[in-house]
């Protein structure tokens, strides 16, 4: 037979949408993952705000 369908995923690693098995495997790393994800969200926002403020400071007073 040229193609076989797998009925179970027991031998496969968890994919991005396989939440149940990923939760069981990574419960101890949840805090670290949350901190890293938070930094990936917070840092670009903070950097954007700082860049806008520096740009406005360099522009000087608008008369």
C-alpha positions, 0 to 999 in steps of 0.5 A, a space after each residue: 500500500 502506498 499510503 498508510 494513515 496513522 491512527 495514533 500519535 504515540 510516537 510523534 512529538 507534540 505539535 504547536 496545537 497538541 496542547 494536552 500532551 504539551 501541558 503534561 510534559 512541560 508543567 514544571 517549565 510553565 513559569 519560565 515560559 510565561 516569563 519569556 513570553 511576557 518579555 517577548 511582548 513587553 520589550 518591543 512595546 517598551 522599546 517602541 515607546 522609548 524610540 518615540 520619546 527619543 524621536 520627539 526629544 530630537 525633533 525639539 520644540 515645535 514653534 
